[in-house]
Amino acid sequence: MIDDHRSDALVIRDARTADIEAIAGLHVRARATYYPDGLPDDDHDWGAAWRAAVERPDGQVLCAERGGRLIGIASFRPPEGAAPDTVKLFQFHVDPAHWRAGVGTALHAACVERWRAGGRRTAVLDVHVDNRRAQAFYARQGWLPDPANPPAPDAHHLDLRYAVPVAVE
């Protein structure tokens, strides 16, 4: 008899177009946690935005899944006008039901592996000023405020910078 059960191991893989609906749903659930008055742009077509991210030739979208269920996503690509060894983390979300279970840390490590393999030395991101949970997570991973882009007093986002570690041989 063939044992047809799914493993509870965390798997991190490239996104596929078949994942887009699940990615968009996870994105909305995660973002809703740090907007006390509800999500802005609630009429935005996140499915189309994620389809564009998945299909971009210069970008990557990683998915974290457990037991066949999508529980984390990360999207990154080179930012316009930046140095060639720079990458921007545009989206990074873990399903709120899976916070504090190591998913974000494993997904971040997978991003760093990709950045290192692609010759990236610096990563940048912007995080919502009210998203204290994400700010604490990024600080634990080694992200620091970007000295080249200090926040304005009325800023909605904080710019962070990460020095991609060089591979040890």
C-alpha angles and dihedrals in degrees: 000000000000115000103228102186128124121243121244089219116121112249123193115197144151116282120253129205088251087065097058098097092048091045092051092048093050090047092054093045092051095045092049090067095070102039105081093189096045133272118312116227090027088167091057114122099237091173091061091044092052092045088056091049093049092047097044110116092211097047141066134212119196125196128203113206136176124191089357092302122119109237105159140028137188129184125190142161140150111294117235114267095007129127113280092248093057127096129186123219100216100175132015119168138160121195105258090233087064102045118133092020099105095261095117093046092051092045091049091050089052090052091050090050090053093046092050092047089050093053095252115154100175131041125192134190141164121228128196111261092231094050098094093160092059092044090054091047092051091047090054089052092053102262115147134191109278106248090201091058112038114181120261115234091256096039120144093198138040120219115226132187131204128196106221107225116241114244114259112226 
